Amino acid sequence: MEIIEIIKQDYQRFPNDQTYSIYIEDVYFKDPLNEFRGVDRYKQNINLIATWFQDIKLDLHEIRRDLDIIHTEWTLNMNSPLPWKPRLAIPGRSELKVNRDELIISHIDYWHISRFDLLKQNIFPPNREINGDNKDT
């Protein structure tokens, strides 16, 4: 199966049953919260998400390939482990660099929101205006 199709399927079932065999053993991973090497650490990172967050959904909006880089646009939605279970939405993109053997050698995630904006979602619902321009009457 082509690597693009494998990635599409992994997004659909994220965080369950990921295809770790498409990554080299020493894969480089970076996102706004983490930076590390190794497929085992990558598995631990995904298991951490699966353990602490609920109702996880990773929506793939676009996937394309430019030579040795696979670009994805996505939104990760999940419920925070806080007692009131706020729904979090992280829009972002990934750059997956592939070697000659069609294995991913680096996976870099970029978020379209700041870490602070993500933190605020735990307190304020994402659709609520907090700047005072949209007051409830």
Order of alpha helices (4+ residues) and beta strands (2+ residues): alpha-beta-beta-alpha-beta-beta-beta-beta-alpha
